[in-house]
Amino acid sequence: KAFAPLEGVDVTIYGPVGAPAAAEMPNATSRPDLTRVRAAILATLSGYSGLVGRGATPIEVQKLSYLLERVGEPLNLGFEKGVYGPYSKTLEHVLGRLDGHFLAGFGDRSQRVEEAERIVVPENVVAEIDAAAERHGATLHVDLVLELVEGFNSAYGTELLATVDWVVSHETEGEGDPERVFSAIQAWNHRKARIFTERHIDAALTRLASYEFVTV
């Protein structure tokens, strides 16, 4: 009715159905090269998916990449203290560039973090990624971070490990005193205060100490 007085105008109305599935979004960008940073991140995600039998949530992708940097891989992603733990905006750009070529499920990030699709590495590019990671010398660090998260291989577990490590490395001068770490996490935000228990924080400290990340 609003356009009825206008001549030569065709009107098409689309219902508010939301964005298409991330895997169905077209990608017309050129295929990116597998640099060391890209290959290391992708190899970690591929290996992690093999461990858990599914794709990784956005939280897991961020935390795995943070831990990959912490074990010595030179990613230089500029992680900052975020709602869900260490977070890198640069990593989001890296993943967006890889989406549709070496990743599926990243999409336009229009969904809430808790509801976002899982990010997967298609099987047909795994061999190419592994070869690139090996060529760049990143395989050792990839294997190390996959060992580090064993038993913590969930969105909760990876966030727990990364959060505890951030607190120790940025707020307690490398000391893994359980009471200080617990207090710092309680003060991080209401969400972390609610979900992370003292027992689980102690378990994360023990795991990090076994890799000499912290002193307990």
C-alpha positions in Angstrom: 0.0 0.0 0.0 2.8 2.4 0.8 4.3 2.1 -2.7 1.0 1.9 -4.6 1.0 5.5 -5.7 4.4 5.1 -7.4 4.5 4.0 -11.0 7.0 1.5 -12.3 7.9 0.2 -8.9 7.9 -3.5 -8.1 7.9 -4.4 -4.5 9.2 -7.7 -3.0 8.8 -8.4 0.7 11.0 -10.9 2.5 10.0 -12.3 5.8 12.3 -11.9 8.8 13.8 -15.4 8.7 17.3 -14.4 9.9 20.6 -15.2 8.3 21.2 -18.4 6.4 23.3 -21.2 7.9 26.9 -20.3 8.0 27.9 -23.1 5.7 25.4 -21.9 3.2 26.7 -18.3 3.0 28.4 -17.6 -0.4 32.1 -16.8 -0.3 33.6 -15.1 -3.4 37.0 -14.3 -1.9 40.2 -15.8 -3.3 41.7 -18.9 -1.6 44.2 -17.7 1.0 47.7 -19.0 1.4 48.5 -21.3 4.3 50.9 -19.1 6.3 52.4 -20.5 9.5 49.8 -18.7 11.7 46.9 -20.0 9.6 48.2 -23.5 9.3 48.9 -23.8 13.0 45.4 -22.6 14.0 43.8 -24.9 11.4 45.8 -27.9 12.4 44.9 -27.3 16.1 41.2 -27.1 15.2 41.4 -30.2 13.0 43.2 -32.2 15.7 40.8 -31.0 18.4 37.8 -32.0 16.3 39.4 -35.4 16.0 39.6 -35.7 19.8 36.0 -34.6 20.5 34.3 -36.0 17.4 32.7 -32.7 16.4 33.5 -29.2 15.4 34.7 -26.5 17.8 32.5 -23.8 19.3 33.6 -20.2 18.9 34.7 -20.2 22.6 36.8 -23.3 22.0 38.4 -21.8 18.9 39.4 -18.6 20.8 40.8 -20.5 23.8 42.6 -23.1 21.8 44.3 -20.4 19.8 45.2 -18.5 23.0 46.7 -21.7 24.5 48.5 -22.4 21.2 50.2 -19.0 21.5 51.0 -19.7 25.2 52.8 -23.0 24.4 55.1 -21.0 22.1 53.6 -20.7 18.7 54.3 -17.2 17.4 50.7 -16.2 16.5 50.9 -12.6 17.8 47.1 -12.3 17.9 46.9 -9.7 20.6 44.6 -11.4 23.1 42.7 -9.3 25.6 40.6 -9.9 28.7 37.1 -10.7 27.5 33.7 -11.9 28.8 34.5 -15.5 28.0 38.2 -15.3 28.8 41.2 -14.3 26.6 39.8 -13.0 23.3 41.4 -11.8 20.1 39.6 -9.6 17.5 42.5 -10.3 15.1 41.7 -14.0 15.3 38.2 -13.3 14.2 39.6 -11.7 11.1 41.9 -14.6 10.4 39.0 -17.1 10.7 36.8 -14.9 8.5 39.5 -15.0 5.8 39.7 -18.8 6.0 35.9 -19.4 6.1 34.6 -21.1 3.0 38.1 -22.3 2.0 39.6 -24.1 4.9 36.8 -23.7 7.4 33.0 -24.0 7.5 30.6 -22.7 10.0 32.2 -19.3 10.9 29.6 -17.3 9.0 28.9 -13.6 9.7 29.0 -14.0 13.5 25.4 -12.7 13.8 24.5 -15.4 16.3 25.1 -15.1 20.0 28.2 -16.9 21.1 26.3 -19.6 23.0 24.1 -20.3 20.0 26.6 -20.1 17.2 27.3 -23.0 14.9 30.3 -25.2 15.4 33.3 -24.4 13.2 34.7 -27.4 11.3 37.7 -28.1 9.1 36.5 -30.0 6.1 38.1 -33.4 5.7 39.2 -32.7 2.2 41.7 -30.0 3.3 43.1 -31.7 6.4 46.1 -33.3 4.6 47.0 -29.9 3.0 46.8 -28.2 6.4 48.9 -30.8 8.2 51.5 -30.6 5.4 51.7 -26.8 5.7 51.9 -27.0 9.6 54.8 -29.5 9.2 56.5 -27.3 6.6 56.3 -24.2 8.8 57.6 -26.1 11.9 54.3 -25.7 13.9 53.5 -29.3 14.5 55.2 -29.6 17.8 53.2 -26.7 19.3 50.0 -28.1 17.8 50.6 -31.5 19.4 51.5 -29.8 22.7 48.3 -27.8 23.0 46.2 -30.8 22.2 48.0 -32.7 25.0 47.4 -29.7 27.3 43.6 -29.7 26.8 43.1 -33.4 27.1 40.4 -33.9 29.7 39.5 -30.2 29.3 38.2 -30.7 25.8 34.9 -28.8 25.9 33.8 -25.2 25.8 33.8 -25.1 29.6 37.1 -26.9 29.9 39.1 -24.8 27.4 37.6 -21.6 28.8 38.6 -22.7 32.3 42.2 -23.5 31.4 42.6 -20.2 29.4 41.0 -18.1 32.1 43.1 -19.6 34.9 46.3 -19.2 32.8 45.4 -15.5 32.1 44.8 -14.8 35.7 48.1 -16.3 36.7 50.2 -14.7 33.9 48.6 -11.3 34.2 47.2 -10.8 37.7 49.2 -13.0 40.2 52.7 -12.6 38.9 53.0 -16.2 37.8 52.0 -17.6 41.3 49.3 -20.2 41.2 48.0 -19.7 44.7 44.5 -21.3 44.6 42.9 -18.7 46.8 44.3 -15.7 44.9 43.4 -17.3 41.6 39.9 -18.1 42.7 39.3 -14.6 44.0 40.5 -13.0 40.8 38.2 -15.2 38.7 35.3 -14.4 41.1 36.0 -10.7 40.4 36.3 -11.2 36.6 32.6 -11.2 36.0 29.4 -12.7 37.3 29.4 -15.4 34.7 32.8 -16.8 35.7 32.0 -16.4 39.4 28.9 -18.6 38.8 30.3 -21.4 36.6 33.8 -22.0 37.8 34.2 -23.9 41.0 37.2 -24.0 43.3 37.7 -27.7 42.6 37.8 -27.2 38.9 40.1 -24.2 39.2 42.5 -26.3 41.3 42.4 -29.0 38.6 43.3 -26.4 35.9 46.1 -25.1 38.0 47.5 -28.6 38.4 47.3 -29.2 34.7 49.0 -25.9 33.9 51.7 -26.6 36.5 52.5 -29.9 34.9 53.4 -27.9 31.8 55.4 -25.4 33.9 52.9 -22.6 33.1 52.5 -21.8 36.7 54.1 -22.4 40.1 51.8 -23.9 42.7 
